[in-house]
Amino acid sequence: MSWGNHSLWMEFVFLAYPSQSEPRILSFLGVSLVYTWVITGNVLIMVAIQTEARLHTPMYYFLGSLSGVEIGYTAVVVPHLLANILQSEKTITLLGCATQMGFFIGLGSADCFLLASMAYDRHAAVCHPLQYPLIMPRMLCARLVAASVVLGLCLSFQLVAFVFSLPFCPARGIQHFYCDVPPVMCLVCAQSHRHEQSVLVAATLAIAVPFLLIAASYASIVAAVFRAHSAAGRRRAFSTCSSHLAVVLLQYGCCAFMYLRPSSSYHPEQDQFVSLVYTLGTPLLNPFVYTLRNSEMKEAIARVLARSCLPRES
C-alpha cells in the first residue's frame, strides 16, 4: 500500500524524547499527572453542564463543547506520547503520523472556531441582552459547534493530504514528541515558497480568521460596556468576558507562534516547549479559568462531586 510515492508503513522516528531512565520516569509521571487533571477537569465541566438545568444556556453549551473538543485533541497525542516515553523504539508509520496530525490539527482548529463562536455569544449577550434568546437559540448553538468541528477537520485533512504528498528526505527523524506540521515539513526535500504558502493559507484560515472575528466581537463589547451607565454593569460585563479572553490569548498566541511563520524559523527545543503549552497547558488551565471566577460553575461542580462521593441509599 502506498500514498503518492510513499509506503504507508514507512516509519518516522521521534527524536525529542529523553534517553536516560530518570528523566524518562519523571517525564512520564509529570505528563500522566497533567493529563489526568485535563481529563478530570473537563469531564467535570461537561457533567455539571449536562446535569444542572440552570446551566442549560448558550454560554455553558459552548463551554461544554469546548471541553469535549479539548479532551479529544489531547487524547490524539498524549497516550501515544506516554507510550513513547517508556518504549525504546519511538517510531510511527506514515499512516499513523498522518492520522495523528489530521485529528490533532483538525480538533485544534475546531477549538479555535469554537472560541470564535463563544466570542459571538458574549457579543450577543452584552450588546443585545433583550434579543439574546432570539439571537442565540439552541439550534444555532448546535449548528455552530457542528460547523466548527466539520470545518476544522476538513481544513486539516486537506493540509495533511498536501504535506504527505511531498517528497521526504531519507533521514526521517522528527525533532518533536508527535506529528505536527512544522517538524514534519522540515523532513521535506523539495522545500519551496509555494509549499510554505500553502501551509500558511491553511493556518490563516484556522487561526487568523477566527481571531479577527473574536477581535471584532470584543471591540463591540468594549464599546457597549463604555456606553453602560452603571459601574456594576461594566464590572459584570468584563467579568463575563475576562475568562474567555484569557483562554483566547493563550491559545491563539501559541498557535500563531507555531503555524503563522515560515518553516525556516523552526527551532526544535523552543517549539517543543510551546507545543506542550497548547497541547497540555491550555486544556489544563481552561477548567480553572472558567470555574474560579464563575460561582455558578463552582457550585455545579461541587454538587456533582457531592453526588458522586455520597453513598447511595439501598
C-alpha positions as CSV (number, residue, x, y, z in Angstrom):
1,M,0.0,0.0,0.0
2,S,1.3,3.5,-0.8
3,W,0.4,7.1,-0.6
4,G,1.8,9.0,-3.6
5,N,5.4,7.8,-3.7
6,H,5.5,6.7,-0.1
7,S,4.7,3.4,1.5
8,L,2.0,3.7,4.2
9,W,4.2,1.6,6.5
10,M,7.3,3.8,6.1
11,E,8.4,4.8,9.6
12,F,9.4,8.1,11.2
13,V,11.4,8.3,14.4
14,F,10.8,10.8,17.2
15,L,14.0,12.3,18.5
16,A,12.8,14.7,21.2
17,Y,12.3,12.1,24.0
18,P,14.8,11.8,26.8
19,S,17.0,8.8,26.5
20,Q,18.1,8.4,30.2
21,S,15.9,6.4,32.5
22,E,15.5,9.0,35.3
23,P,14.3,11.9,33.0
24,R,12.0,9.4,31.2
25,I,10.3,8.3,34.5
26,L,9.9,11.9,35.7
27,S,8.5,12.9,32.3
28,F,6.1,10.0,32.3
29,L,4.9,10.9,35.8
30,G,4.6,14.6,35.1
31,V,2.7,14.2,31.8
32,S,0.4,11.5,33.4
33,L,-0.5,13.8,36.2
34,V,-1.2,16.7,34.0
35,Y,-3.3,14.5,31.6
36,T,-5.3,13.1,34.5
37,W,-6.1,16.7,35.6
38,V,-7.0,17.6,32.0
39,I,-9.5,14.7,31.6
40,T,-10.9,15.1,35.2
41,G,-11.4,18.9,34.9
42,N,-13.0,18.9,31.5
43,V,-15.2,15.8,32.3
44,L,-16.5,17.6,35.4
45,I,-17.4,20.6,33.4
46,M,-19.3,18.5,30.9
47,V,-21.1,16.5,33.5
48,A,-22.0,19.7,35.5
49,I,-23.4,21.4,32.4
50,Q,-25.4,18.3,31.4
51,T,-26.9,17.6,34.8
52,E,-27.6,21.2,36.1
53,A,-30.7,22.7,34.5
54,R,-29.6,26.2,35.3
55,L,-26.5,25.8,33.1
56,H,-28.5,24.9,30.0
57,T,-27.7,28.2,28.3
58,P,-25.7,29.0,25.2
59,M,-22.6,30.1,27.1
60,Y,-22.4,26.9,29.0
61,Y,-23.3,24.8,26.0
62,F,-20.3,26.2,24.1
63,L,-18.1,25.7,27.2
64,G,-19.1,22.0,27.5
65,S,-18.5,21.6,23.7
66,L,-15.0,23.2,24.2
67,S,-14.2,20.8,27.0
68,G,-15.2,17.8,24.8
69,V,-13.0,19.0,21.9
70,E,-10.1,19.5,24.2
71,I,-10.4,16.0,25.6
72,G,-10.4,14.8,22.0
73,Y,-7.4,16.6,20.8
74,T,-5.3,15.7,23.9
75,A,-6.4,12.1,23.5
76,V,-5.0,12.1,19.9
77,V,-1.5,12.9,21.2
78,V,-0.9,12.3,24.9
79,P,-1.5,8.5,25.2
80,H,0.9,7.9,22.3
81,L,3.4,10.4,23.9
82,L,3.2,8.4,27.2
83,A,3.8,5.1,25.4
84,N,6.8,6.5,23.6
85,I,8.4,7.8,26.8
86,L,8.5,4.2,28.1
87,Q,9.4,2.5,24.8
88,S,12.9,2.1,23.5
89,E,11.8,2.5,19.8
90,K,9.9,5.7,19.4
91,T,8.6,5.2,15.8
92,I,5.3,5.8,14.0
93,T,4.2,4.8,10.5
94,L,3.4,7.3,7.8
95,L,-0.3,6.3,8.0
96,G,-0.2,6.7,11.8
97,C,1.6,10.0,11.6
98,A,-0.9,11.4,9.0
99,T,-3.8,10.2,11.1
100,Q,-2.4,11.7,14.3
101,M,-1.6,15.0,12.6
102,G,-5.0,15.1,10.9
103,F,-7.1,14.7,14.0
104,F,-4.8,16.9,16.2
105,I,-4.8,19.8,13.8
106,G,-8.5,19.3,13.0
107,L,-9.7,19.3,16.6
108,G,-7.2,22.1,17.4
109,S,-8.8,24.1,14.6
110,A,-12.2,23.3,15.9
111,D,-11.1,24.6,19.2
112,C,-10.2,28.0,17.6
113,F,-13.6,28.1,15.7
114,L,-15.4,27.3,19.0
115,L,-13.6,30.2,20.7
116,A,-14.9,32.5,17.9
117,S,-18.4,31.2,18.4
118,M,-18.1,31.8,22.2
119,A,-17.0,35.4,21.4
120,Y,-20.0,35.9,19.2
121,D,-22.2,34.6,22.0
122,R,-20.7,37.0,24.5
123,H,-21.2,39.8,22.0
124,A,-24.9,39.0,21.7
125,A,-25.3,38.7,25.5
126,V,-23.6,42.1,26.2
127,C,-24.6,44.2,23.2
128,H,-28.1,42.8,22.7
129,P,-29.3,41.5,26.1
130,L,-33.0,41.8,25.3
131,Q,-32.8,40.0,22.0
132,Y,-30.2,37.5,23.2
133,P,-32.6,34.5,23.5
134,L,-33.8,35.1,19.9
135,I,-30.2,35.7,18.6
136,M,-28.8,32.5,20.2
137,P,-31.4,29.7,20.1
138,R,-30.2,26.2,21.0
139,M,-30.4,25.1,17.4
140,L,-28.0,27.8,16.3
141,C,-25.6,26.8,19.0
142,A,-25.6,23.2,17.9
143,R,-25.0,24.2,14.3
144,L,-22.1,26.4,15.3
145,V,-20.5,23.6,17.3
146,A,-21.0,21.1,14.4
147,A,-19.7,23.6,11.8
148,S,-16.6,24.3,14.0
149,V,-15.7,20.5,14.1
150,V,-16.5,19.8,10.5
151,L,-14.7,22.9,9.2
152,G,-11.7,22.2,11.4
153,L,-11.4,18.6,10.2
154,C,-11.9,19.5,6.5
155,L,-9.1,22.1,6.6
156,S,-6.9,19.7,8.5
157,F,-7.4,16.7,6.2
158,Q,-6.7,18.8,3.1
159,L,-3.5,20.1,4.8
160,V,-2.4,16.6,5.7
161,A,-3.0,15.3,2.2
162,F,-0.9,18.1,0.9
163,V,2.0,17.6,3.4
164,F,2.2,13.9,2.9
165,S,2.1,14.1,-0.9
166,L,5.5,15.9,-0.8
167,P,8.8,14.0,-1.1
168,F,10.6,13.2,2.2
169,C,14.3,13.1,2.7
170,P,16.0,9.7,3.5
171,A,16.6,10.9,7.1
172,R,13.2,10.5,8.8
173,G,13.9,11.7,12.4
174,I,11.2,14.1,13.7
175,Q,12.5,16.6,16.2
176,H,9.3,16.6,18.2
177,F,7.1,14.5,20.5
178,Y,4.4,13.8,18.0
179,C,3.5,14.5,14.3
180,D,2.9,18.2,13.9
181,V,3.2,20.3,10.7
182,P,6.4,22.3,11.3
183,P,8.6,19.4,12.3
184,V,7.3,17.1,9.6
185,M,7.7,19.9,7.0
186,C,11.4,20.0,8.0
187,L,11.8,16.5,6.5
188,V,10.5,17.5,3.1
189,C,13.3,17.6,0.5
190,A,11.5,19.8,-2.1
191,Q,11.2,22.9,0.1
192,S,9.8,25.8,-1.9
193,H,8.0,29.1,-1.3
194,R,4.8,27.6,-2.8
195,H,4.8,24.8,-0.2
196,E,5.2,27.2,2.7
197,Q,2.4,29.4,1.2
198,S,0.0,26.5,1.1
199,V,0.6,25.7,4.8
200,L,0.3,29.4,5.7
201,V,-3.0,29.7,3.9
202,A,-4.5,26.8,5.9
203,A,-3.1,28.1,9.1
204,T,-4.5,31.6,8.4
205,L,-8.0,30.1,7.7
206,A,-7.9,28.2,11.0
207,I,-6.2,30.8,13.2
208,A,-6.2,34.3,11.9
209,V,-9.7,34.4,10.6
210,P,-11.4,33.2,13.8
211,F,-9.1,35.6,15.8
212,L,-10.2,38.6,13.7
213,L,-13.9,37.6,14.4
214,I,-13.1,37.4,18.1
215,A,-11.3,40.8,17.9
216,A,-14.4,42.4,16.2
217,S,-16.7,40.9,18.8
218,Y,-14.7,42.2,21.7
219,A,-14.4,45.6,20.1
220,S,-18.2,45.8,20.0
221,I,-18.3,44.5,23.6
222,V,-15.9,47.2,24.8
223,A,-17.8,49.9,23.1
224,A,-21.1,48.6,24.6
225,V,-19.5,48.4,28.1
226,F,-18.3,52.0,27.9
227,R,-21.8,53.1,26.9
228,A,-23.2,51.5,30.0
229,H,-24.2,54.0,32.7
230,S,-23.7,51.8,35.8
231,A,-20.3,50.7,37.2
232,A,-21.9,47.4,38.3
233,G,-23.0,46.7,34.7
234,R,-19.5,47.3,33.4
235,R,-17.9,45.0,36.0
236,R,-20.5,42.3,35.2
237,A,-19.7,42.5,31.5
238,F,-16.0,42.4,32.0
239,S,-16.2,39.6,34.5
240,T,-18.3,37.6,32.0
241,C,-15.8,38.0,29.2
242,S,-12.4,38.1,31.0
243,S,-12.2,34.3,31.4
244,H,-12.8,33.7,27.7
245,L,-10.4,36.4,26.7
246,A,-7.6,34.9,28.8
247,V,-8.1,31.5,27.1
248,V,-8.2,33.1,23.7
249,L,-4.9,35.0,24.2
250,L,-3.1,31.8,25.4
251,Q,-4.5,29.5,22.7
252,Y,-4.1,31.9,19.8
253,G,-0.7,33.2,21.0
254,C,0.8,29.7,21.0
255,C,-0.9,28.6,17.7
256,A,0.2,31.8,15.9
257,F,3.8,31.3,17.1
258,M,3.8,27.7,15.8
259,Y,2.0,28.0,12.5
260,L,1.9,31.5,11.2
261,R,5.6,31.7,10.3
262,P,7.9,30.2,7.7
263,S,9.4,26.7,8.4
264,S,12.9,28.2,8.1
265,S,12.4,29.8,11.6
266,Y,11.6,26.5,13.2
267,H,13.7,25.9,16.4
268,P,13.2,22.4,17.8
269,E,13.7,23.0,21.6
270,Q,11.8,26.2,21.7
271,D,8.9,24.9,19.6
272,Q,8.7,21.7,21.6
273,F,8.0,23.7,24.7
274,V,5.4,25.9,23.1
275,S,3.6,22.8,21.6
276,L,3.4,21.3,25.1
277,V,1.8,24.5,26.4
278,Y,-1.1,24.4,24.0
279,T,-1.3,20.6,24.0
280,L,-1.4,20.2,27.8
281,G,-1.3,23.6,29.3
282,T,-4.3,25.2,27.7
283,P,-6.7,22.2,28.3
284,L,-5.4,22.1,31.9
285,L,-5.9,25.8,32.6
286,N,-9.4,26.0,30.9
287,P,-11.3,24.3,33.7
288,F,-9.6,26.5,36.3
289,V,-10.0,29.7,34.3
290,Y,-13.7,29.1,33.6
291,T,-14.6,28.0,37.1
292,L,-12.5,30.1,39.5
293,R,-14.4,33.3,38.6
294,N,-17.8,31.6,38.0
295,S,-19.8,30.9,41.1
296,E,-22.5,29.0,39.1
297,M,-19.9,26.6,37.7
298,K,-18.2,26.1,41.0
299,E,-21.4,25.3,42.8
300,A,-22.5,22.9,40.0
301,I,-19.2,21.1,40.1
302,A,-19.4,20.9,43.9
303,R,-22.8,19.3,43.6
304,V,-21.5,16.8,41.0
305,L,-18.7,15.8,43.3
306,A,-21.0,15.6,46.3
307,R,-23.4,13.3,44.4
308,S,-20.5,11.0,43.3
309,C,-19.0,10.8,46.7
310,L,-22.1,10.3,48.9
311,P,-23.0,6.7,49.3
312,R,-26.2,5.7,47.6
313,E,-29.1,4.5,49.7
314,S,-30.2,1.0,49.0
